[in-house]
């Protein structure tokens, strides 16, 4: 069937061959959603899902990104057993969580690893928009808070890749509380004199953008990422003005001093490696 030629975003990939290179045996071609060019999926994987024609950054899973970042055999997964419950007894919430677990192979919308990037140790947390749109519930907040506490105890830097629709409405105020809880853990890590790199990817919105995603010692973003709190339509209706076309993009935030750099995904490993090396503690 023709549909089998096209890439499915929730594919699983084969074992890593080298940092940043993946192969898929489930598809042949992918259509870029931005320029509509047909791309060979194998070549797209080698480019970390960055279009060779327009440089559009297609979605990449949290596990793919982690594999692209960490030195081979250096990663240790942390806090994998933490999962969300249904404290508010929200209708069908458990079944939706279970469907996302089956679809993604993840327990929650963030994964945490301790490992090295070009020999530099770090705790790395990566959010995944495939799981409840990367929304932040109690389990996501707990995993992130523990990641910072773990890094503080071991005197390690933290890198957090954000990709989120915001707070998880099915958990109500419990979800909103995670903004403060994670921010407290970030502050303890900061008071210990340790480095935190916030790396925003598409999309980073809502309570995540308003809390830990925006308070890194170094704030980075991926090219073209949507970053903001409220949506464009809400803001335009509130201020009664038309917003610029590039409003809430990574490039717009960089131009207005809210980011330190916009980084092409293919350069993220080298870029982070240099930063971690420059800030490494003398043993």
N, C-alpha and C positions, 0 to 999 in steps of 0.2 A: 504494500500500500504506500501511496505517496506520503501520507502523514508520518510514516516510519522513517522517512529521510530526515525529518526535522528534529533538532535538538530539544530535549525535554529538560527544563530547568532543575528538576529534582533528581536527575541522574545520579547514580553512584559511579565513582571513578575507580580505575585500577590503582594498584599500589604505586606510591611515588617512585619515579625513576631518578629524578634529581630535583633540587629545590626549585619550585615554581613551574615544573613541567608535569602535565597530567595527560592521560590518554583515556578516551572513552570508547567502549565497544558497543554502545547502544544507539548511536546515531551517526549520520554521515555529514549533514549540513545544518547550519543554523542561519536564521534570518535576523540581521541586526534590527532591533526595534526603532533605531534612530534614522539610519540612512537607507534601510531596507535591502542592503547588499547581502547576497547569499555567501556564507562563509563556510569553509570546511571546519567541522567541529574539532578535529584533531589539532589543526593549526590554532584555532581559537583558544583551546586549552593551554597551548604553549605560551600564548599571550595573556594568560590569566583572565580570559574572558573579556579582553579589550579588543574592540573592532579594529581590524587592520585598515579600514577605509576612512572612518571618521573619528577614531579613538574613543567612541562611546564605551563606557564601562557597564557591561552587562552584569547581572547578578552573579555573585560567587558565593558558595556556601561557606559556613563557618569552618567546616573541616578542611575544605580545599584551601582556604586562606591560611589556616594554621599550618598545614603541610608546606605551603609555599614559604612561610616565614621561618619555621624552626629548623635548626640543624638536624640532620638525619639522626634518628634514635635518641634525640635529646629531650623530647617532650614527655612530661608526666601529667596525666589528667588529674584535676583536683575537683572535689565536691560533686562528683557525678551523681551521687545518690539523692541530691536535693531536688524535690519535685513539688509542684503546686497541688494544694488540696482545693476544696470548694467551701471556704469558711462562711460564705454568704448564701450557700445553697442555691446558687444561680442556675436556672434551668439549662440542662444539656451541657453544662460547662465541662463535666468530667468526660463526656463522650467526645467533645471537641478536642480536648487535650490528648485523648488517646488516639484520635485520628491523626493529629499532628506528630505524635511520637512514631506512629507507624509510617507516616509519609516521609519524615525527615531522618529517622534513626536517632533523634536527640531526645533527651528527657525534658529539656527546657530550652528557652530562647537564647541562652548564652552558654558557651563552653569556656572553661578556664584551664590553662596549662601552665606549668612551670617548665622552662627550657632555656635554650640559648639561641641567639641569633648571631652567627659568625663568631661564636665563642663568648658572647656577652650574655650573662644570665638575666632573665626577666620573668615576671609573671604576666601572662597575656590572656586577656578576656576578649572574646569575639561574640557579638550578638548576631543572631540569624533571623532575617525577616520571614523565613518560611514557617517559623513556629509562632502562631498567633501574631503575625506581623511584627515580630520582635518586641511585642509589648512587655512592659515591666510589671510583673506580679511579685508576690512575696518570695517565690523561689529565685527569680532573677535578682532581686535586691539582696537576698541572703547570699547568693553565690558571689556577687560583686563585692559585698562588704567583707566576706571572708577572704576573698582574693587580696584585697588591700591589707587586711589584718595579717594575713600570711606573709605578704611581702614586707610589711613593717617588721615583723618578728625576725625575718631572715635578711633584712636590710637589702632588699632587691627593688629595682624599678618596676613600675607597672605600665603596661600598654593596654588600653581599652579601645577596641573597635566598636563603635556604636552603629546600630541599624535598627530603628525602632519607630513604631507609630505612636509611642507614648505610654502612658499608664494603662493597665489592663482593667477595663471597666467592670469585668465580672468579679473583681476583688475589691472594688470600691475604695474606701479610705485606706484599707490595708495596702493597696497598691500605691497610693499617693504617699504613704509613710516611707516607702522605700527611697524616695528622693532624699529625705533627710537622713535616713540611716546610712545610705551609701556615701553621702556628702560628709558625714561625721567620720567615717572610715578613711575617706580621702584626706581629711584635715589631719587626722592622727598620723597618716603616712607622710604628709607634708611637714608636720612638726618634727618628725624624725629626720628631716633633711634629705628625703628620698625623692627620686624623680618620678613624675607621672606624665605620661604622654597620652593625650586624648586624640583619637583618630576617628573623625566622623565620616561615615559612609552613607550611601543612599538607601533609605531616608533616615534622617535623625530629627525627630519631631517631638512635640508635646513635652511631658515631664522629664524625659531623658535629656532633651536639648536644654531644658531649664535648670538642670542640676549637674550631675557629674560629667556630662559630655562637654561642658563649656568651661571647666575649671582646671584644665591641665596646666602644668608648668609650660608645656609646649602643646599648642592646639593645631592639629593638622586635619586635612580633609581630602577626600578623594575627588578627582575631577568630576564636575557636574553634579555632585551630591546635593540633594534637597535637604536644607537645614533650616529649621525654624520652630516656633512654638505654635501659634495659631495659623490656620490656613489663610491663603491669599484672599479668598472671598470674604472671610470674616473681617480681616483687617481693612479691606477696601470699603466694606459697608460701614465700618466703625469710623474711619477717618474721612470718608466721602472723597477719596482720591484714587486715581488709577496708579497702580504700582508699576515700577520698571519691569520689563520682560524677564530680566535675570534676577529678580528679587528672590531671596532665600536660596540662591545657589551658592556653592562653595566659592566661586569666583567673586560674587557680589560681597560675601562676607570678608574675603581677603582684601578687597578694594577698600572696605570700610573699617579695616583694622581689627576685625574680630577673629581672624585666623593668623597663624604664623606662616603657613605655607599650604598650597594645594599641590598634592603629590599624585603623579600618575601611578596607578596600581603596580605596574611593572617595575617601578623603582622603589616600592615601599620597603622591601627587605634591605636594600643597600642604604636607603635613607635612615631607617631605624637603626641599622647597624652602626652607622657613623655617630648618631646621637648617643646611643648607649655607650659606645666606646669613649666618647668625649666626657661622659658623665660617670664613668665607672669609678668606683671607690678603690683607692690604693690599699692592697692587702698587706 
